[in-house]
């Protein structure tokens, strides 16, 4: 299910992701297994009947890489609660901290 959600979400970026970085499917089963082996922890969002979103977090010491698919942004609500507990920043800063790259900003 994680793989299906990641590949489905990647379709939104077809044509945005450079052709030399796009794969079809975007992520293979082997790549997912390798990423899990590289210490990416996946969190999931479920409805009563199915897994509907995933987010992967990879701790790299000074930074944590956040990777998400499906409705992964909804999973960030959990992180927002953690930020409020551990870090005093304005709500507007939290709201604008995640930016998707666009060719217009390169």
Buried (B, 14 or more C-beta within 10 A) or exposed (E): EBBBBBBEBBEEEEEEBEEEEEEEBBBEEEBBEEBEEEEBEBBBBEEEEEBBBBBBBBEEEEEEEBBBBBBBEEBBEEBEEEBEEEEEEEEEEBEEEEEEEEEEEE
